[in-house]
C-alpha cells in the first residue's frame, strides 16, 4: 500500500501558497503573480511517485472580505480545511504578526487535523524575527509541525514533502498517475489569460479582473479562442486596452505563448474587454465567471 491523501495549502493572501504547490509538483498548475488574492478557486495539484499519491489543494488566501467573491473565496478555504488528511498553513516569515494573522487563526478550524506550519520566505527575515513568529503561531497551535522554506528557490521543499508523507495514511490512489490537476483545459486557459493580465496591469485594477470564455473551436488548427476580460468600470476598460490597444495586445501575445505550450498546438487568441458593473458582489455573475462554491 502506498501513502495517499489530501493536503490543504492554506494561508493569508500572497504568502507563497501557489509557488509552494508548483514547486512540490515540479510543474505549474496554479498561476502566480505578485498581486494578493491571485488564487480564487480551490485547485488540486497531484503528486505521484511509486510510493505515494498526494492531492494538494491550493486554496484562496484568507482575508477580511469586502465583496461576495471574497466571502466565497474564504468559504472555499474553510471547507477544505475540514476535508483533508493534513493541513499546511503557509506563513510569510518576512512579515510581522498582525490583525490579518489573528483573523486567519480565529476563522480557520485546523486543530483536529495533523498540521504543518510552513514559514516561507525565510531568506527575507532575520532569525530572531522568525523565532518570534514561530512562538506566536505555536501559542495558538502548539501541536503543529514546523518547516522553513524559500519556495521561489525550492529550498527545503523536499523536507516539506517528507514531512507531509510521514503524516499521510496508506491507501489506494484516487487519480490515474498521469493526472496532475483536476482543472480542465478551459479553466487553465482562462487562468493563463488572467495571470498575464494581472502581471501587466497597474495595482488598482487586478482585483476587478475576471475572464469569460466565449468560444473555442477545438478541431481547427490554428485553434480559434475568443475570451472576454471582465472589469467593473469603464475607466478600467481603458486601462486594460491601453493606448492604441498596446496593453491588450501584449496580454494576448504572452497568454497565447503559454496556451500553445499547454495545448501543444497553435492558437489564434482574440481578447475583448467587457464591463460588468460590481460583478464581484453579483451572485449570478460569480456563477457565470466560474466562482461557484463546491458542493
N, C-alpha and C positions, 0 to 999 in steps of 0.2 A: 504493500500500500504506500502511496505517495502522500506528501504533505499537500493539503488542499484547503483553500479557504478564501474568505472575503476580507479585505483590509481597507478601511476608510483612510482617506487623506484629508484631514480637517485642519482648520486654522482661520486666522483673520485674512483679509484680502492682501495680496502682494507679498506673501511670506515665502513663496517659492514652491507651492504645492505641485503645480503642473510641471515645473522643472524637475522636481524630485521624481514624479511619475515617469516622465520621459527618460530620465537618467537610469532609473531602475530597469526599464524595458529596453534601453539602448535603441529607442525608436520614438519618433514624435507622434503621439496620439492626442495630445492636448495642446492647444495653442498657447503661446507665451508672449506677453508684452510687458512693458514696464508700467502699464496702467493697472490700477486696482480694479477688482471685480471683473477681470477678463473672463474667467470661467463662470458660465451661467447655468450650466446643466451638469448633472452627475455624469461623469464619463468613466466607463470601465476600461482599464488597460490590463491586459492579461499576460502575466509572466509564465513562460513554460520552460521546464527543463525535464530531464529524465527522473528527477527526484520530487518535483513539485509543480503545482499549478496554483498561482496566486492571482486572484482577481482584485486588483487595486481599484478603488473608486475615488476618483478625483472629484471633490465637491466645491461648490461656490464658497467664497470667503464669507465667514460670518461677520455681519456688521449691523449697525442700527439702521433699519430700512426707512427710506423716505417714500418709496412707491410700492405698489403691489408686486412689481417684479422683484424688488429686494426682499419682500416678505416670502415670496415663493423660493427664492434662492436660499434663504435661511432654512426654510422648511425642508428643502432637499438635504441640506447638511444634517439637520437634527434627526431626520428619519433614518438616514444612512447609518448614523452612529449606533442605532438600536439593532441593526440588521446585519452586523458583521462579526467576524471571529476575533479581529484585532482592530483597535483604533490607533491611528497615528495622528498625533497632534503636532503640527508644524509651527514653530515659533521663530520669528525673526530675531536672532540673537543680538543684532546691532541696535535694536530699539529698546527704549525703557518700558517697563511695565506701566500700563495706564488704564484709562477707562475702557478702551477697546478690548483689552485683555480681560478686565473684570466682566464686561458684557458677555464675552465668549464663554468664560468659565461658569457664569451664572445660568446660561441658557443651554449649554451642551451637557447632556446626561451621559457621561462616559466612565462612570466609576464601576460599572458592573461587568465591563469587558476588559480583557488584557489591553494595556495602554503603553504605547511608546511615545514619549515626548521627544521630538526631533528639534534640536536647536540648530537652525540653519544660518548661513552667512556668518559663521564664527570668525572668518577671516577679516570681518569688518568691525570686530568688537575686541575690547581688552578683556583679559582673563578675569579680573575682579568683577567686571560688569556681568560677564557670562555666569559666574558663580552666584552672584546676587540674584540674577534672573532665575537660575535653577532653583535656588532656595525658595523663591516666591512661588513658583509653579508647584514645587513639591509640597508646599504648605497646603495647597488646595488638593493635590493629587499625590499623596505620599506613596502609593503602591506602583507608581509609574516607572518604567524603564527609561533610561536616558541614552540618547545617541546624538553626537555632534556631527554636522555635515557642512560642506560647501557644495551645494547642488550644481552650481554653474561649472564647477571643476570636477564634478563627480567624486569629490573627496568623501571617503567613508561610506559611500553608498553600498559597497559590498558588505560592510559590517552591519549596516541597517537591514539589508536583505537577510543576513544570517539571523539577526535578532527576530525579524518577522517570522522566518521559517521555524525557529525554535518555539514559537508560541502557537503555531497552527496545528489543528488536528490532522489525523490521517483520513484519507477517503479517496473517492473516485473523482476524476476530473469532470468539470461542468461544461467545458468547451473543447472542441477539437484543437489539436496543438497548433494548427496554422492560424487560428483566430487570435488577433492582437487587440481588438476593441469591439465593443458591442454596437458602435455607431456605424450607420450605413454611409455610403459614398455621398449622398445628398447632404447629410449633416456635415460631413468632413469638408465638402466644397464650400458650404456656407460659412463654416468656421475659418477656412483659409481666407475667404474674402473679408470677413470681419477682422481677422488678425492684421491683414495688410492695411485695412482702413484705419485701425487703431494706431498702428505704428507710424502712419504718415500724418495723421491729423493732430491738431492742437489740443491742449488739455481740456478745453471747455466742451468738446463735442463727444468724446468716446462713450460716455455712459448712455447717451441717447441713440446709439447706433444699434440697428438690427439688420439682418439680411433675410430677404424673402426670395425663394426660388420661383421664378416664373415658368421656366421651361428648360428641359434638357432633351435633346434628340440623341439617344444613346447609340443608335446604329450608324449614325453618319460619321464620316472622317474627312476633315476635322469635325469634332463634335460641337455643335452649337449649344451654348449655355447662356441663358438670359436670366439675370438676377437683379433685384432691387436692393439698394442700400437705403434703409429706412432711417429717417431723422424725425425730430419732433417740431422743429421750427423752420420757417422759410430761410432765416438767416443761416442756419446750419447747413441747409441745402447748398447755399453758395460757397460755404467753406469746403464742403466735400468736393464740389465740382472744381473749384479753384479758378484762377484767371485763365481764360481761354480753354478751360477744360483740362488744364495740365495735371491737376491733382488726381482727378478720377482716372485719367489715362495712366498715370503712374501706378495707382492702385490696381487697375486692370492688368497692367503688364506684370507686376510682381505676383499677383494672385494667379494669373494664367500659368506662370512658370511652375508654381507649386502644384496646381491642379493637374498639369500634364505629368508631373512626376508621380502624383498619386494614381492617376488613371492609366499611365503608361501609353498615352496617345495624344495626338494634337487636338487642341480645343480652340474654338472661337468664342471668346467671352465678351458678352455685351452687358454693360452695367448701366443702370439708370438710378437716379436718386429720387426718392418719394417721401413726401411729408405726411406723417400720421401724428396728428397733434396729441401729445400726452399719452402715447401708446403704452408707456411703462406702467400706467395706472388703469389701463383699459383691459378688462378680463378677456374680451373677445379677441383683441389684438394680440395679447400674450399667447393665447392658444394658436392663433394664425401663424405667429412668428416662431413657434416651436418651444415656448416656455410653459409646458404642461407639467403639472405635478404628477409624478409617477404613482401608479396605483399600488 
